[in-house]
Amino acid sequence: MAFSNPYQSYQKQAVTTSAPEDLTLMLYQGMVKFIRLSKMALQNNTIEESHRYNLRAQDILSELMVTLKPGNIISESLLPLYDFMKYRLIEANLNKNLEMLEEVEGFALELSETWSTAMKLYKTKN
C-alpha cells in the first residue's frame, strides 16, 4: 500500500484550485527555483542534476509561452523575452555556463516580482 505525500497533495490542490493569475505567479516562482537549483548543482559539479533542473525551467518557459493570448499587446511583448530566456537556458545547459543561468535568473526574478506587484495592485483596486 502506497502512502501519498501530503506536500504533493497540497501542491496539486493548490494548482487545481488557483486562479490563472496565481498560476502564472507559481510558474514564475518555480522557474526561479529551478534556475537556482541548476546553478547550485553546476557549482557543485553535479552536471546531471543541473541539467535536470535546467530542463524544468525550460519546461516552465514553454508552458508560459503556450498560455500567451495571441493579439494581446502584453503577450506580443513577452513572447520574444520568453523565447530569448529559453534560448539562453539551452545555451547555459550545453555550455555549463553559470553566467547565462544568472542572466536568465535575473529576468525570471524581475518577472516574478513585477507580476506579484501587479496582482497586489489589482486586488487593492477591486
C-alpha positions as CSV (number, residue, x, y, z in Angstrom):
1,M,0.0,0.0,0.0
2,A,1.5,3.3,-1.1
3,F,1.1,6.4,1.1
4,S,0.7,9.8,-0.6
5,N,3.0,12.6,0.2
6,P,0.9,15.3,2.0
7,Y,3.0,18.1,0.5
8,Q,2.4,16.8,-3.1
9,S,-1.3,16.5,-2.3
10,Y,-1.3,20.1,-1.1
11,Q,0.6,21.3,-4.2
12,K,-1.8,19.5,-6.5
13,Q,-4.8,21.0,-4.7
14,A,-3.3,24.5,-4.8
15,V,-2.7,24.3,-8.6
16,T,-6.1,22.9,-9.4
17,T,-8.0,25.5,-7.4
18,S,-5.9,28.6,-8.1
19,A,-6.9,31.5,-10.3
20,P,-5.0,31.9,-13.6
21,E,-3.0,34.9,-12.3
22,D,-1.9,32.9,-9.3
23,L,-0.8,30.0,-11.5
24,T,1.3,32.4,-13.6
25,L,3.0,33.6,-10.4
26,M,3.6,30.0,-9.3
27,L,5.2,29.3,-12.7
28,Y,7.5,32.4,-12.4
29,Q,8.5,31.3,-8.8
30,G,9.1,27.8,-10.0
31,M,11.3,28.9,-12.8
32,V,13.4,31.0,-10.3
33,K,13.6,28.0,-8.0
34,F,14.7,25.6,-10.7
35,I,17.3,28.0,-12.2
36,R,18.8,28.5,-8.7
37,L,18.9,24.7,-8.2
38,S,20.5,24.3,-11.6
39,K,23.1,26.9,-10.6
40,M,23.8,25.2,-7.3
41,A,24.2,21.8,-8.9
42,L,26.5,23.3,-11.5
43,Q,28.6,24.9,-8.8
44,N,28.8,21.6,-7.0
45,N,29.8,19.9,-10.3
46,T,26.7,17.6,-10.3
47,I,26.2,18.1,-14.0
48,E,23.3,15.7,-14.5
49,E,21.3,17.3,-11.6
50,S,22.0,20.8,-13.1
51,H,20.8,19.5,-16.5
52,R,17.6,18.2,-14.9
53,Y,16.8,21.4,-13.1
54,N,17.6,23.4,-16.3
55,L,15.1,21.3,-18.2
56,R,12.4,22.0,-15.6
57,A,13.0,25.8,-16.0
58,Q,12.8,25.3,-19.8
59,D,9.5,23.4,-19.4
60,I,8.1,26.3,-17.4
61,L,9.0,28.7,-20.1
62,S,7.4,26.5,-22.7
63,E,4.2,26.5,-20.6
64,L,4.3,30.3,-20.2
65,M,4.7,30.6,-23.9
66,V,1.6,28.5,-24.8
67,T,-0.6,30.4,-22.3
68,L,0.0,33.7,-24.1
69,K,-3.1,35.1,-25.8
70,P,-2.4,35.9,-29.5
71,G,-3.1,39.5,-30.4
72,N,-2.6,40.8,-26.8
73,I,0.0,43.5,-26.7
74,I,1.5,42.2,-23.4
75,S,1.7,38.7,-24.9
76,E,3.4,40.0,-28.0
77,S,6.0,41.7,-25.8
78,L,6.5,38.7,-23.5
79,L,6.9,36.0,-26.3
80,P,10.3,37.3,-27.6
81,L,11.5,37.6,-24.0
82,Y,10.4,34.1,-23.1
83,D,12.0,32.8,-26.3
84,F,15.3,34.6,-25.5
85,M,15.2,33.2,-21.9
86,K,14.7,29.7,-23.2
87,Y,17.4,30.0,-25.7
88,R,19.8,31.2,-23.0
89,L,18.8,28.3,-20.8
90,I,19.6,25.9,-23.6
91,E,22.9,27.6,-24.2
92,A,23.7,27.5,-20.5
93,N,22.9,23.8,-20.3
94,L,25.0,23.0,-23.3
95,N,28.0,25.0,-22.2
96,K,27.6,24.6,-18.5
97,N,27.7,28.4,-18.2
98,L,26.8,29.8,-14.8
99,E,26.7,33.4,-16.1
100,M,24.0,32.6,-18.5
101,L,21.9,31.0,-15.8
102,E,22.4,34.1,-13.7
103,E,21.3,36.3,-16.6
104,V,18.0,34.3,-17.0
105,E,17.5,34.2,-13.2
106,G,17.6,38.0,-13.2
107,F,14.8,38.1,-15.9
108,A,12.8,35.5,-14.1
109,L,13.1,37.3,-10.8
110,E,12.0,40.5,-12.3
111,L,9.0,38.9,-14.0
112,S,8.0,37.2,-10.7
113,E,8.3,40.4,-8.7
114,T,6.5,42.5,-11.3
115,W,3.7,40.0,-11.6
116,S,3.3,39.8,-7.8
117,T,3.2,43.6,-7.6
118,A,0.6,43.9,-10.4
119,M,-1.6,41.3,-8.7
120,K,-1.5,43.2,-5.4
121,L,-2.3,46.5,-7.1
122,Y,-5.2,44.9,-9.0
123,K,-6.6,43.3,-5.8
124,T,-6.4,46.6,-3.9
125,K,-8.2,48.5,-6.7
126,N,-11.0,45.8,-7.0
